[in-house]
Amino acid sequence: MLIVEQQPMMRTALSTLFSSAGMMVVGEVTNGREALQAASKLSPDLILFSVRIPSLEDLQHISTLRKEFPNTRILAMVTGEFRGQENTALNHGAHRVLAKTAHRTEILNTVRAMAH
């Protein structure tokens, strides 16, 4: 899994969550541009992409990732302000969308389901 999250503390928390659940985190980056570079080097099965609002740049990066890496699953994590626009992230190529406020169990179950 590749984690795309701009906040260092959140990146560490997500990486720790997945690693402690026996999932392999192959990389952590801060933005979509870095995600494109890392995905080409690391070939992750799944990308967890933290979407910032109101910027459309993250959504455009998701579209590019989906086109360039069609076998990689993309989970978009969104803030509460974005909750009403899940379809926007899906339309840009995300396979699933979860709120950043989701419980750890929901996040882990979603990632496990996407990995199969």
Summary of the structure (lengths in Angstrom):
residues: 116
radius of gyration: 12.6
end to end distance: 12.9
largest distance: 33.9
contacts: 356
relative contact order: 0.17
helix: 52%
strand: 18%
